[in-house]
Amino acid sequence: MELKELAESLSPIERKILPYLELEFSELQEKSGLDDTSCLRALQFLSNKGLIKLEMKKEKIIELGVNGVLYKKKGLPERRLLESLENHTLTLNQAQEKASLSDNEFKAALGVLKRKALISLVNGKLSFQGKKEEIIKKSLEEQFLEKLPKSQDSLEPQEQHAFQQLKDRKDIISIEDKQIVSYELTELGKKIQKENNYSKQEIEDK
């Protein structure tokens, strides 16, 4: 099939995505105005014609849960408890109230800070036991939340440790199965793009 004939055989949805194939899939959808299913169908059509190299794979993506979004803004419960104990020795009730934590959050924060040897509980009173910089320094868990969303397969050792600490805590992170779509124009695809005289500017000017 000659170039002109191949170009003329393209369906409307193929024509819509052809100018934008250097973009990521989400941007491709936005620029072309097509929904997810139509974009995938158009990519498959182009792949079948040898105009693009198409790869689709499943990945587990770690995302912020409902509490994760909240804690990213307000700080993890252990962070808030730690800050409440700076220069103070407080009863359990006082510490919980000062840090504005629910019962579950308070228990989780106590457990984390005890494991990190940052607090002591003597005669029903809590006190901070670490170095001053521990109050300011972001924990591995906090740093991890700031990097999300992230593929589970791409975690560094420190990120893997933070993930293990957070994964069983309520709604801080969630794991979603997502389809990752990647593609690139072949030499034939580039020629077809040129043959059709497509450019993003021409499409946007219409």
CORTARA-V660508 format. One line per field, one symbol per residue. phi: phi as a letter, one per 30 degrees, with the letter a starting at -180 (. if undefined). A space follows every 50 residues. Layout:
phi->???
This chain:
phi->.deddddddddeddddcedcddcdeddeddddicdedddddddddddddi dbccbbbcbccdbddedddddddcjdeddddeddcdibcbdedddddddh cdeddddddeddddddhcbbbbhibcbdccdedddddddeddddedcdda dddcddedddddeddcdcddhdbbccdbcccbaaddddddddededhdbd dddddd
